[in-house]
């Protein structure tokens, strides 16, 4: 059985003095895909930012690969192998696709390794190779999402947090992105994913957590969630 790679215990976090996440505990096992689902605006992104060191932790602890990272700086967390691909189109608009990707390997002082990873990203996302010399602000929404994920992969992290990979995208683009997620899983990567479309993760996830108003109201396997029609209707509108 896989060992936990992320463990969260009694976490409360938020912005300024506002608490958004309330006393949460969860475990992500190495080599698995763990999904966080739930209504929009109820804390999913804040939870991901908490793990990545981007928001204030009021109490509780976060452990990565057996080491507590609750108070670590963002760059230190990334250097340990935990990579966060944020929601939306957070790219450098006036930089080329290639330079955006290379920004993802800024902690790697090894040009040979960076170039290897760059070629791998181009293999995963051929469209980015085609557009490598274009400025990011000229890309479509789907291409910018690919660029965000590709930049995250440039650090070669053991765990990849992906926030809403399918949000607002055409089905054909979502299929491409999930094909890459499948490939990453086949390499043994651990994926922690926030997804608004629960049907996209039911075939991949080993465990699903349902988050509502900053609290976990349910967790279990995809098959258990699919069978719970009342839960799906109440929280996910499906």
C-alpha positions in Angstrom: 0.0 0.0 0.0 1.3 3.5 -0.9 2.6 5.7 1.9 1.1 9.2 2.5 3.1 12.0 0.8 1.0 14.9 2.0 -0.7 14.9 5.4 -2.8 17.8 6.6 -3.9 17.9 10.2 -6.5 20.3 11.7 -5.6 23.1 9.2 -7.2 26.5 9.5 -6.1 29.1 7.0 -7.2 32.2 5.1 -6.5 35.8 4.1 -5.6 38.6 6.6 -7.8 37.8 9.6 -10.4 35.9 7.6 -10.5 32.2 8.1 -11.6 30.3 4.9 -10.5 26.8 5.7 -11.6 25.4 9.0 -9.9 22.6 10.9 -9.3 20.3 7.9 -7.5 17.0 7.9 -6.6 14.9 4.8 -4.1 12.5 3.4 -2.7 12.2 -0.2 -1.0 8.9 -0.9 2.1 8.7 -3.1 1.5 7.8 -6.7 -2.3 8.5 -6.5 -4.6 11.1 -7.9 -6.6 12.8 -5.1 -9.4 15.1 -6.1 -11.0 18.0 -4.3 -14.6 18.8 -5.5 -17.3 21.1 -4.3 -19.2 24.3 -5.0 -17.4 27.3 -6.4 -16.2 29.9 -3.9 -16.1 27.5 -0.9 -12.4 27.2 -0.3 -10.9 24.7 -2.7 -8.3 27.2 -4.2 -7.5 28.5 -0.7 -6.8 24.9 0.4 -4.4 24.4 -2.5 -2.7 27.8 -1.8 -2.4 26.8 1.9 -0.4 23.6 0.9 1.8 25.7 -1.4 2.6 28.3 1.2 0.7 31.1 -0.4 -1.9 32.0 2.3 -1.8 32.5 6.0 -1.9 29.4 8.3 -3.7 30.1 11.6 -3.3 26.6 13.0 -2.7 23.0 12.2 0.1 21.4 10.2 1.1 20.3 6.6 3.6 17.6 6.1 5.2 16.7 2.8 7.2 13.5 2.4 7.5 13.3 6.2 8.8 16.8 6.6 6.6 19.6 8.0 6.3 22.5 5.6 3.6 24.6 7.4 5.8 27.7 7.7 8.1 27.2 4.8 8.7 29.8 2.0 7.1 29.1 -1.3 10.4 28.6 -3.1 11.6 26.1 -0.5 8.4 24.1 -0.9 8.9 24.0 -4.7 12.5 22.9 -4.3 11.3 20.0 -2.2 9.2 18.7 -5.2 5.7 20.1 -4.6 4.5 22.1 -7.6 1.4 24.2 -7.9 -0.3 24.9 -11.2 -2.8 27.7 -10.3 -6.3 28.2 -11.6 -6.8 30.3 -14.8 -4.4 31.8 -17.2 -1.6 32.9 -15.0 1.2 33.3 -17.5 3.7 36.1 -18.3 1.8 37.7 -21.3 4.7 39.7 -22.8 7.1 36.7 -22.7 7.3 34.0 -25.3 5.9 30.5 -24.7 9.5 29.2 -24.4 10.6 31.8 -21.9 7.4 31.2 -19.9 8.3 27.5 -19.7 11.9 28.2 -18.7 10.7 30.4 -15.8 9.3 27.1 -14.4 12.9 25.8 -14.0 14.3 28.9 -12.3 15.3 26.9 -9.2 17.2 24.4 -11.4 20.8 25.6 -11.9 21.3 23.1 -14.7 20.7 24.1 -18.3 21.0 20.6 -19.6 18.2 19.4 -17.3 16.0 22.4 -18.2 16.4 21.7 -21.9 15.5 18.0 -21.4 12.3 19.0 -19.5 11.5 21.6 -22.1 11.6 19.0 -24.8 9.4 16.7 -22.8 6.8 19.5 -22.3 6.9 20.0 -26.1 6.2 16.3 -26.5 3.3 16.4 -24.1 1.9 19.6 -25.6 2.9 19.8 -29.3 0.9 23.0 -29.7 3.3 24.8 -27.3 6.2 23.7 -29.5 4.4 25.2 -32.5 3.9 28.4 -30.6 7.2 28.5 -28.7 8.3 31.9 -30.2 4.9 33.6 -29.8 4.1 35.9 -26.9 1.8 34.2 -24.3 -0.9 36.9 -24.7 -1.4 35.7 -28.3 -2.5 32.2 -27.2 -6.0 30.9 -26.9 -7.4 30.1 -23.4 -6.7 26.4 -23.9 -3.2 27.0 -25.0 -2.6 29.3 -22.0 -3.8 26.5 -19.7 -1.4 24.0 -21.4 1.3 26.6 -20.9 0.5 26.9 -17.2 0.7 23.1 -16.7 3.8 22.8 -18.8 5.6 25.5 -16.8 4.7 23.5 -13.6 6.2 20.4 -15.1 9.5 22.2 -15.7 10.4 21.7 -12.0 10.0 17.9 -12.3 8.0 17.8 -9.0 7.0 14.6 -7.2 3.6 16.1 -6.4 1.7 18.3 -8.8 -1.2 20.4 -7.6 -3.5 21.4 -10.5 -6.3 23.8 -9.8 -9.4 23.6 -12.1 -7.7 22.2 -15.3 -10.9 22.1 -17.3 -12.5 25.4 -16.2 -14.0 27.2 -19.2 -12.3 25.1 -21.8 -13.7 23.3 -24.9 -14.1 19.5 -24.5 -11.3 18.7 -27.0 -8.8 20.8 -25.0 -9.9 19.2 -21.7 -9.3 15.7 -23.3 -5.8 16.8 -24.3 -5.0 18.0 -20.7 -6.4 14.8 -19.1 -4.4 12.7 -21.5 -1.3 14.4 -20.1 -2.5 13.9 -16.5 -2.9 10.2 -17.3 0.7 10.1 -18.6 2.0 11.8 -15.5 0.2 9.2 -13.4 1.7 6.4 -15.4 5.2 7.9 -14.5 4.4 7.6 -10.8 3.7 11.2 -10.1 1.3 12.2 -7.4 -1.6 14.5 -8.5 -3.7 16.6 -6.2 -6.4 18.2 -8.4 -9.3 20.6 -7.9 -12.0 19.9 -10.5 -15.4 21.4 -11.0 -16.4 18.6 -13.4 -16.5 15.5 -11.1 -17.1 13.1 -14.1 -13.6 14.0 -15.3 -11.9 12.5 -12.2 -14.1 9.5 -11.3 -12.1 7.2 -13.6 -8.7 8.4 -12.3 -9.0 9.4 -8.6 -8.3 6.9 -5.8 -10.0 9.3 -3.3 -12.3 12.3 -3.5 -12.9 15.0 -0.9 -16.0 17.2 -1.0 -15.4 20.7 0.3 -18.2 23.0 1.3 -17.8 26.4 3.1 -14.3 25.5 4.1 -15.1 22.1 5.6 -14.9 18.6 4.3 -18.5 17.2 4.3 -17.6 13.9 2.7 -14.7 11.8 1.4 -14.5 8.4 -0.2 -13.9 6.6 -3.4 -15.3 7.7 -6.8 -17.7 4.7 -6.9 -19.1 5.7 -3.5 -19.6 9.3 -4.7 -21.4 8.2 -7.9 -23.8 6.0 -5.9 -24.7 8.9 -3.5 -27.2 10.7 -5.7 -28.4 13.0 -2.9 -24.9 14.2 -2.3 -24.2 14.8 -6.0 -27.5 16.8 -6.3 -27.0 18.8 -3.2 -23.4 19.9 -3.6 -22.5 19.3 -7.3 -25.8 19.9 -9.1 -25.6 16.6 -10.9 
